[in-house]
C-alpha cells in the first residue's frame, strides 16, 4: 500500500511543470516524519515551490496500514490543486475536483449495450438448458 501511495505522489511530482532554467530542485521548507511502528506512521513536508504533503497511517485489522492524506501543488494558473485520499482494505480512494467524474446514474443505456445484455442472457439460458439434457 505504501508503494502505491509513494508511486502516486511521485507521479504527481513528476507531472509538475519544470522551470525554464535547468534547475529542477526545490528546497524543503519542512519535513516531519514519524517512522513506521506497528503499521502506524506519519509524514508531513512542504517545499519552496508550493508542494505540500501530509500522510498518516494506523494499523488495520487485516495487518495492513490504513492510511490517509492530502497533497497540494500549484497549477500554472496560480490555483492550488488538492487531492485527498484514503488507502485501506477497500483500496486507494482519491478525492479531488481534478479527477474525472462518472456520469450520474441512471443514465440512458445505449442500445448496443442492451443488445449485448440480451444476447448474454440468451446464451446463459441456452447453456442452462443444455446442462439439463
C-alpha positions as CSV (number, residue, x, y, z in Angstrom):
1,X,0.0,0.0,0.0
2,X,2.9,2.4,0.9
3,X,4.4,1.7,-2.5
4,X,1.1,2.7,-4.3
5,X,0.9,5.9,-2.3
6,X,4.6,6.7,-2.9
7,X,4.1,6.0,-6.7
8,X,1.1,8.3,-6.8
9,X,3.0,11.1,-5.1
10,X,6.0,10.6,-7.3
11,X,3.7,10.7,-10.4
12,X,2.2,14.0,-9.3
13,X,5.6,15.5,-8.6
14,X,6.9,14.3,-11.9
15,X,3.9,15.8,-13.7
16,X,4.6,19.3,-12.3
17,X,5.8,21.8,-14.8
18,X,9.5,22.5,-14.6
19,X,11.1,26.0,-14.5
20,X,12.5,27.3,-17.8
21,X,16.0,27.1,-16.4
22,X,17.9,23.9,-15.7
23,X,17.1,23.9,-12.0
24,X,14.8,21.1,-11.0
25,X,15.4,21.2,-7.3
26,X,13.2,22.8,-4.7
27,X,14.3,23.4,-1.2
28,X,12.4,21.5,1.5
29,X,10.9,24.0,3.9
30,X,9.7,21.4,6.5
31,X,9.9,17.7,6.8
32,X,8.3,16.0,9.8
33,X,8.2,12.2,10.0
34,X,7.3,9.5,12.5
35,X,8.9,6.3,11.4
36,X,6.7,3.2,10.9
37,X,5.9,1.3,14.0
38,X,3.3,-1.4,14.0
39,X,1.7,-0.1,10.8
40,X,1.4,3.5,12.1
41,X,3.5,6.3,10.6
42,X,3.1,10.0,9.5
43,X,4.8,12.2,7.0
44,X,4.4,15.9,6.5
45,X,6.5,18.0,4.2
46,X,6.5,21.2,2.2
47,X,8.8,22.5,-0.5
48,X,9.5,26.0,-1.6
49,X,7.7,25.5,-4.9
50,X,4.4,25.0,-3.2
51,X,4.1,21.3,-2.9
52,X,2.6,20.1,0.4
53,X,2.1,16.5,1.5
54,X,0.5,15.2,4.6
55,X,0.0,11.5,5.2
56,X,-0.6,9.3,8.3
57,X,-1.5,5.7,8.8
58,X,-2.6,3.3,11.5
59,X,-2.6,-0.5,11.7
60,X,-5.6,-2.1,10.0
61,X,-7.5,-5.2,11.3
62,X,-6.1,-7.4,8.5
63,X,-2.4,-6.4,9.1
64,X,-2.4,-3.7,6.5
65,X,-1.7,0.0,7.1
66,X,-4.8,2.2,6.7
67,X,-3.5,5.5,5.5
68,X,-5.0,8.8,4.6
69,X,-3.6,12.1,3.4
70,X,-3.6,15.1,1.2
71,X,-1.2,16.6,-1.3
72,X,-1.3,20.1,-2.8
73,X,0.6,21.7,-5.6
74,X,0.3,24.9,-7.5
75,X,-1.2,24.8,-11.0
76,X,0.0,27.0,-13.9
77,X,-2.9,29.4,-13.4
78,X,-1.9,30.0,-9.8
79,X,-4.6,27.9,-8.2
80,X,-3.7,25.2,-5.7
81,X,-4.6,21.7,-6.7
82,X,-5.6,19.4,-3.8
83,X,-6.0,15.6,-3.7
84,X,-7.3,14.0,-0.6
85,X,-7.1,10.2,-0.4
86,X,-7.7,7.2,1.8
87,X,-6.0,3.8,1.3
88,X,-7.3,0.9,3.3
89,X,-8.8,-2.6,2.8
90,X,-11.1,-1.1,0.2
91,X,-8.2,0.2,-2.0
92,X,-6.9,3.6,-2.9
93,X,-9.7,6.2,-2.9
94,X,-8.7,9.6,-4.2
95,X,-11.0,12.6,-4.0
96,X,-10.4,15.8,-5.9
97,X,-12.1,18.3,-8.3
98,X,-9.2,17.4,-10.7
99,X,-10.4,13.9,-11.1
100,X,-13.0,12.9,-13.8
101,X,-16.4,12.1,-12.6
102,X,-18.6,9.4,-14.0
103,X,-22.0,10.5,-15.3
104,X,-24.8,10.4,-12.8
105,X,-26.8,7.1,-12.8
106,X,-29.3,6.2,-14.0
107,X,-28.3,7.5,-17.4
108,X,-29.6,6.1,-20.7
109,X,-28.1,2.8,-21.6
110,X,-27.1,2.7,-25.3
111,X,-29.0,0.2,-27.5
112,X,-25.8,-1.8,-28.3
113,X,-25.3,-2.4,-24.6
114,X,-28.9,-3.6,-24.2
115,X,-28.4,-5.9,-27.1
116,X,-25.2,-7.4,-25.6
117,X,-27.1,-7.9,-22.3
118,X,-30.0,-9.6,-24.1
119,X,-27.5,-11.8,-26.1
120,X,-25.6,-12.8,-22.9
121,X,-28.9,-13.7,-21.2
122,X,-29.9,-15.8,-24.2
123,X,-26.6,-17.6,-24.1
124,X,-26.9,-18.3,-20.4
125,X,-30.4,-19.8,-20.9
126,X,-29.2,-22.0,-23.7
127,X,-26.2,-23.2,-21.6
128,X,-28.6,-24.0,-18.7
129,X,-30.9,-25.9,-21.0
130,X,-28.0,-27.9,-22.5
131,X,-26.9,-28.9,-19.0
132,X,-30.4,-30.1,-18.2
133,X,-30.3,-32.6,-21.1
